[in-house]
Amino acid sequence: MGEPVTDQDAIVQHIHEHGYYILEDAVEPALCDALLEEIERLEAKEVPRSLDNDFHGHQTTRFYDVLNLGDVWQKLPVHDAILPVARGLLGDDCLLNTYGTSIINPGETRQRMHVDDGPFIGARNSCLRHRAHVENGARAHIVLNTMIALCDFTEENGATRFLPDSNLMPYPSVKGDDNWYELSQPAVMPRGSVLFFEGQCFHAGGDNNSDGRRYAVSVDYCAGYLRSQENFLFSISRDRLPTFSDDLLGLLGLRISRGGLGHVYHHDPDDLMQRIAMPTSSSGPEREAQE
Ligand SMILES: O=C(O)CCC(=O)C(=O)O
Protein backbone atom coordinates (compact mmCIF):
# COMPACT_ATOMS: atom_id res chain seq x y z
CA MET A 1 0.00 0.00 0.00
CA GLY A 2 3.04 2.30 0.19
CA GLU A 3 3.42 5.19 2.63
CA PRO A 4 0.55 5.59 5.12
CA VAL A 5 -1.82 8.42 4.24
CA THR A 6 -3.10 10.26 7.30
CA ASP A 7 -4.66 13.42 5.95
CA GLN A 8 -8.42 13.06 5.45
CA ASP A 9 -8.41 14.58 1.95
CA ALA A 10 -5.60 12.22 1.01
CA ILE A 11 -7.66 9.29 2.32
CA VAL A 12 -10.58 10.37 0.13
CA GLN A 13 -8.23 10.72 -2.82
CA HIS A 14 -6.80 7.25 -2.20
CA ILE A 15 -10.31 5.78 -2.12
CA HIS A 16 -11.18 7.66 -5.30
CA GLU A 17 -8.11 6.31 -7.06
CA HIS A 18 -7.78 2.80 -5.62
CA GLY A 19 -11.23 2.00 -4.23
CA TYR A 20 -10.18 1.44 -0.62
CA TYR A 21 -8.15 2.67 2.33
CA ILE A 22 -7.14 1.09 5.63
CA LEU A 23 -6.96 3.55 8.53
CA GLU A 24 -5.36 2.19 11.69
CA ASP A 25 -5.99 3.56 15.21
CA ALA A 26 -9.29 5.04 14.07
CA VAL A 27 -11.69 3.79 16.73
CA GLU A 28 -10.60 4.09 20.34
CA PRO A 29 -10.20 0.89 22.42
CA ALA A 30 -12.91 1.96 24.91
CA LEU A 31 -15.48 2.19 22.10
CA CYS A 32 -14.39 -1.19 20.69
CA ASP A 33 -14.88 -2.67 24.17
CA ALA A 34 -18.29 -1.02 24.58
CA LEU A 35 -19.44 -2.41 21.23
CA LEU A 36 -18.20 -5.90 22.10
CA GLU A 37 -20.08 -5.72 25.41
CA GLU A 38 -23.18 -4.59 23.56
CA ILE A 39 -22.91 -7.53 21.14
CA GLU A 40 -22.59 -9.86 24.12
CA ARG A 41 -25.69 -8.26 25.67
CA LEU A 42 -27.71 -8.73 22.47
CA GLU A 43 -26.63 -12.34 22.21
CA ALA A 44 -27.55 -12.99 25.84
CA LYS A 45 -30.97 -11.44 25.18
CA GLU A 46 -31.32 -13.67 22.13
CA VAL A 47 -32.16 -10.68 19.92
CA PRO A 48 -32.81 -12.27 16.51
CA ARG A 49 -29.99 -12.08 13.95
CA SER A 50 -30.72 -11.29 10.32
CA LEU A 51 -29.77 -12.85 7.02
CA ASP A 52 -28.80 -16.48 7.33
CA ASN A 53 -28.30 -17.46 3.68
CA ASP A 54 -25.67 -18.55 1.16
CA PHE A 55 -24.57 -15.00 0.37
CA HIS A 56 -24.59 -13.51 3.88
CA GLY A 57 -23.26 -16.70 5.41
CA HIS A 58 -24.60 -19.39 7.69
CA GLN A 59 -21.96 -18.81 10.39
CA THR A 60 -21.99 -15.03 10.40
CA THR A 61 -23.77 -13.08 13.12
CA ARG A 62 -25.53 -10.06 11.71
CA PHE A 63 -27.50 -7.65 13.84
CA TYR A 64 -29.27 -4.87 11.95
CA ASP A 65 -31.62 -2.17 13.19
CA VAL A 66 -28.93 -1.54 15.79
CA LEU A 67 -29.85 2.13 16.38
CA ASN A 68 -33.02 0.82 18.00
CA LEU A 69 -31.14 -1.65 20.15
CA GLY A 70 -28.79 0.44 22.30
CA ASP A 71 -27.30 3.93 22.63
CA VAL A 72 -23.70 2.92 21.92
CA TRP A 73 -24.58 2.31 18.26
CA GLN A 74 -25.11 6.05 17.77
CA LYS A 75 -21.37 6.65 17.89
CA LEU A 76 -19.87 4.91 14.86
CA PRO A 77 -21.81 6.51 11.98
CA VAL A 78 -20.80 10.00 13.21
CA HIS A 79 -17.31 9.06 14.38
CA ASP A 80 -14.80 11.78 13.55
CA ALA A 81 -12.39 9.34 11.91
CA ILE A 82 -15.14 7.96 9.67
CA LEU A 83 -17.93 10.44 8.81
CA PRO A 84 -15.65 13.16 7.37
CA VAL A 85 -14.26 10.61 4.93
CA ALA A 86 -17.77 9.58 3.87
CA ARG A 87 -18.75 13.22 3.43
CA GLY A 88 -15.55 13.94 1.53
CA LEU A 89 -16.32 11.19 -0.97
CA LEU A 90 -20.11 11.29 -1.21
CA GLY A 91 -20.99 14.86 -0.22
CA ASP A 92 -22.06 16.53 3.01
CA ASP A 93 -25.62 15.32 2.63
CA CYS A 94 -24.70 11.63 2.45
CA LEU A 95 -26.97 9.15 4.19
CA LEU A 96 -26.58 6.04 6.23
CA ASN A 97 -27.25 3.19 3.80
CA THR A 98 -27.03 0.10 6.01
CA TYR A 99 -25.55 -0.46 9.44
CA GLY A 100 -24.93 -3.69 11.31
CA THR A 101 -22.52 -6.30 12.59
CA SER A 102 -20.56 -8.80 10.54
CA ILE A 103 -19.20 -11.31 13.02
CA ILE A 104 -17.61 -14.17 11.14
CA ASN A 105 -17.65 -17.27 13.32
CA PRO A 106 -15.18 -20.17 13.14
CA GLY A 107 -15.98 -22.48 10.24
CA GLU A 108 -17.57 -19.80 8.05
CA THR A 109 -16.71 -20.20 4.38
CA ARG A 110 -15.69 -17.33 2.15
CA GLN A 111 -18.27 -15.04 0.65
CA ARG A 112 -18.78 -14.43 -3.07
CA MET A 113 -16.92 -11.36 -4.36
CA HIS A 114 -19.32 -8.49 -4.95
CA VAL A 115 -19.72 -4.72 -5.10
CA ASP A 116 -21.96 -2.69 -2.81
CA ASP A 117 -23.39 -0.21 -5.28
CA GLY A 118 -25.12 -3.11 -7.04
CA PRO A 119 -28.60 -2.42 -5.64
CA PHE A 120 -28.48 1.08 -7.13
CA ILE A 121 -26.97 0.18 -10.48
CA GLY A 122 -28.46 -3.25 -10.97
CA ALA A 123 -31.35 -2.14 -13.13
CA ARG A 124 -30.17 -2.31 -16.73
CA ASN A 125 -31.68 1.02 -17.68
CA SER A 126 -31.03 2.77 -14.42
CA CYS A 127 -30.18 6.45 -14.82
CA LEU A 128 -27.35 5.93 -12.37
CA ARG A 129 -25.82 3.37 -14.64
CA HIS A 130 -26.02 5.86 -17.47
CA ARG A 131 -24.58 8.63 -15.34
CA ALA A 132 -21.82 6.30 -14.28
CA HIS A 133 -20.52 5.96 -17.78
CA VAL A 134 -20.51 9.61 -18.62
CA GLU A 135 -18.27 10.82 -15.83
CA ASN A 136 -14.78 10.56 -17.34
CA GLY A 137 -15.09 6.85 -17.79
CA ALA A 138 -15.36 6.32 -14.03
CA ARG A 139 -18.65 5.88 -12.28
CA ALA A 140 -19.83 8.48 -9.80
CA HIS A 141 -19.26 7.68 -6.15
CA ILE A 142 -22.58 6.68 -4.70
CA VAL A 143 -21.64 4.24 -1.91
CA LEU A 144 -18.87 4.06 0.68
CA ASN A 145 -18.82 1.08 3.00
CA THR A 146 -16.61 0.49 6.03
CA MET A 147 -15.55 -2.53 8.03
CA ILE A 148 -14.63 -1.51 11.54
CA ALA A 149 -12.39 -4.06 13.22
CA LEU A 150 -13.41 -4.81 16.82
CA CYS A 151 -10.66 -7.45 16.95
CA ASP A 152 -7.47 -7.95 14.97
CA PHE A 153 -8.30 -8.95 11.38
CA THR A 154 -6.08 -11.80 10.14
CA GLU A 155 -6.15 -13.86 6.99
CA GLU A 156 -6.91 -16.89 9.15
CA ASN A 157 -9.92 -15.41 10.97
CA GLY A 158 -11.66 -14.12 7.84
CA ALA A 159 -10.35 -10.59 7.24
CA THR A 160 -12.40 -8.91 4.51
CA ARG A 161 -10.93 -9.65 1.07
CA PHE A 162 -10.76 -6.76 -1.36
CA LEU A 163 -9.39 -6.12 -4.81
CA PRO A 164 -7.40 -2.88 -5.05
CA ASP A 165 -8.19 -0.75 -8.12
CA SER A 166 -11.26 -2.82 -8.95
CA ASN A 167 -13.26 0.41 -8.69
CA LEU A 168 -11.89 1.19 -12.14
CA MET A 169 -12.95 -2.08 -13.74
CA PRO A 170 -15.90 -2.16 -16.12
CA TYR A 171 -19.18 -2.88 -14.39
CA PRO A 172 -19.18 -6.64 -13.95
CA SER A 173 -21.37 -9.40 -15.14
CA VAL A 174 -22.74 -10.73 -11.89
CA LYS A 175 -21.72 -14.32 -12.56
CA GLY A 176 -18.13 -13.56 -13.49
CA ASP A 177 -17.23 -11.64 -10.36
CA ASP A 178 -15.94 -14.46 -8.28
CA ASN A 179 -12.96 -15.13 -10.54
CA TRP A 180 -11.35 -12.14 -8.92
CA TYR A 181 -11.20 -13.73 -5.50
CA GLU A 182 -7.76 -15.17 -6.22
CA LEU A 183 -6.46 -11.68 -7.01
CA SER A 184 -7.92 -10.15 -3.86
CA GLN A 185 -6.01 -9.44 -0.69
CA PRO A 186 -7.03 -9.77 2.97
CA ALA A 187 -7.50 -6.55 4.93
CA VAL A 188 -5.10 -7.59 7.68
CA MET A 189 -5.37 -4.84 10.27
CA PRO A 190 -5.29 -4.38 14.04
CA ARG A 191 -8.36 -3.88 16.22
CA GLY A 192 -9.63 -0.30 16.00
CA SER A 193 -8.83 -0.01 12.29
CA VAL A 194 -11.30 0.89 9.55
CA LEU A 195 -11.31 -0.52 6.04
CA PHE A 196 -13.04 2.00 3.77
CA PHE A 197 -14.16 0.60 0.43
CA GLU A 198 -15.98 2.40 -2.31
CA GLY A 199 -19.21 0.94 -3.70
CA GLN A 200 -17.44 -0.22 -6.88
CA CYS A 201 -14.61 -2.04 -5.11
CA PHE A 202 -14.86 -5.83 -5.24
CA HIS A 203 -14.72 -7.44 -1.83
CA ALA A 204 -15.98 -10.39 0.22
CA GLY A 205 -16.02 -11.67 3.77
CA GLY A 206 -13.14 -14.12 4.22
CA ASP A 207 -13.34 -17.70 5.49
CA ASN A 208 -12.66 -18.17 9.19
CA ASN A 209 -10.23 -21.03 9.75
CA SER A 210 -9.30 -19.92 13.26
CA ASP A 211 -10.93 -20.87 16.52
CA GLY A 212 -11.94 -17.28 17.36
CA ARG A 213 -14.68 -14.98 16.10
CA ARG A 214 -13.89 -12.13 13.71
CA TYR A 215 -15.78 -9.17 15.13
CA ALA A 216 -16.66 -6.28 12.83
CA VAL A 217 -19.25 -3.60 12.34
CA SER A 218 -20.15 -2.26 8.93
CA VAL A 219 -21.27 1.36 8.54
CA ASP A 220 -22.34 1.84 4.95
CA TYR A 221 -23.14 5.30 3.49
CA CYS A 222 -24.79 6.36 0.23
CA ALA A 223 -25.18 9.63 -1.66
CA GLY A 224 -27.89 11.96 -0.35
CA TYR A 225 -30.02 11.71 -3.49
CA LEU A 226 -30.56 7.96 -3.16
CA ARG A 227 -33.03 5.82 -1.32
CA SER A 228 -31.05 3.98 1.36
CA GLN A 229 -31.04 0.20 1.50
CA GLU A 230 -32.33 0.18 5.07
CA ASN A 231 -35.52 2.17 5.52
CA PHE A 232 -34.41 4.01 8.65
CA LEU A 233 -37.13 6.64 8.51
CA PHE A 234 -39.66 3.90 8.94
CA SER A 235 -37.76 1.62 11.27
CA ILE A 236 -36.29 3.97 13.87
CA SER A 237 -38.54 4.39 16.89
CA ARG A 238 -39.74 7.98 17.10
CA ASP A 239 -38.94 8.15 20.79
CA ARG A 240 -35.26 7.44 20.11
CA LEU A 241 -34.84 10.34 17.67
CA PRO A 242 -34.45 13.06 20.33
CA THR A 243 -31.42 11.19 21.69
CA PHE A 244 -29.63 11.34 18.30
CA SER A 245 -27.08 14.01 17.40
CA ASP A 246 -27.74 16.45 14.55
CA ASP A 247 -25.24 14.62 12.39
CA LEU A 248 -26.98 11.31 12.99
CA LEU A 249 -30.41 12.79 12.21
CA GLY A 250 -28.97 14.11 8.95
CA LEU A 251 -27.57 10.68 8.08
CA LEU A 252 -31.00 9.15 8.60
CA GLY A 253 -32.59 11.55 6.10
CA LEU A 254 -33.98 14.17 8.49
CA ARG A 255 -32.27 16.97 6.59
CA ILE A 256 -32.99 18.30 3.11
CA SER A 257 -30.43 17.10 0.57
CA ARG A 258 -28.28 19.49 -1.45
CA GLY A 259 -30.71 19.12 -4.32
CA GLY A 260 -33.73 19.84 -2.12
CA LEU A 261 -34.84 16.24 -1.62
CA GLY A 262 -36.61 15.02 1.47
CA HIS A 263 -38.31 18.21 2.63
CA VAL A 264 -41.49 18.50 4.65
CA TYR A 265 -43.32 21.71 3.63
CA HIS A 266 -39.90 22.94 2.44
CA HIS A 267 -38.43 22.53 5.90
CA ASP A 268 -35.98 20.00 7.26
CA PRO A 269 -38.09 17.17 8.64
CA ASP A 270 -36.51 17.52 12.04
CA ASP A 271 -37.45 21.25 12.23
CA LEU A 272 -40.99 20.08 11.95
CA MET A 273 -40.41 17.34 14.46
CA GLN A 274 -39.45 19.91 17.06
CA ARG A 275 -42.65 21.87 16.45
CA ILE A 276 -45.14 19.07 16.69
CA ALA A 277 -45.52 16.21 19.09
CA MET A 278 -44.33 13.10 17.31
CA PRO A 279 -46.23 9.92 18.03
CA THR A 280 -44.12 7.49 19.99
CA SER A 281 -44.05 3.79 19.32
CA SER A 282 -44.89 1.57 22.23
CA SER A 283 -43.62 -1.74 21.06
CA GLY A 284 -40.74 -3.24 19.10
CA PRO A 285 -37.72 -5.42 19.52
CA GLU A 286 -35.70 -2.66 21.21
CA ARG A 287 -38.10 -2.62 24.10
CA GLU A 288 -37.27 -6.15 24.96
CA ALA A 289 -33.58 -5.67 24.18
CA GLN A 290 -33.28 -2.63 26.43
CA GLU A 291 -35.07 -4.15 29.38
O1 LIG B 1 -17.72 -9.17 6.72
C1 LIG B 1 -16.99 -8.86 5.78
O2 LIG B 1 -15.77 -8.91 5.84
C2 LIG B 1 -17.60 -8.40 4.48
C3 LIG B 1 -19.09 -8.65 4.40
C4 LIG B 1 -19.71 -8.16 3.14
O3 LIG B 1 -19.09 -7.62 2.28
C5 LIG B 1 -21.16 -8.32 2.95
O4 LIG B 1 -21.80 -9.04 3.70
O5 LIG B 1 -21.70 -7.78 1.96
PDBQT file of the ligand as one rigid body, heavy atoms in Angstrom, charges set to zero:
ROOT
HETATM    1  O1  LIG A 301     -17.718  -9.171   6.718  1.00  0.00    +0.000 OA
HETATM    2  C1  LIG A 301     -16.993  -8.863   5.776  1.00  0.00    +0.000 C 
HETATM    3  O2  LIG A 301     -15.769  -8.909   5.844  1.00  0.00    +0.000 OA
HETATM    4  C2  LIG A 301     -17.603  -8.399   4.475  1.00  0.00    +0.000 C 
HETATM    5  C3  LIG A 301     -19.088  -8.646   4.401  1.00  0.00    +0.000 C 
HETATM    6  C4  LIG A 301     -19.715  -8.158   3.136  1.00  0.00    +0.000 C 
HETATM    7  O3  LIG A 301     -19.092  -7.624   2.276  1.00  0.00    +0.000 OA
HETATM    8  C5  LIG A 301     -21.156  -8.324   2.946  1.00  0.00    +0.000 C 
HETATM    9  O4  LIG A 301     -21.796  -9.041   3.699  1.00  0.00    +0.000 OA
HETATM   10  O5  LIG A 301     -21.704  -7.780   1.964  1.00  0.00    +0.000 OA
ENDROOT
TORSDOF 0
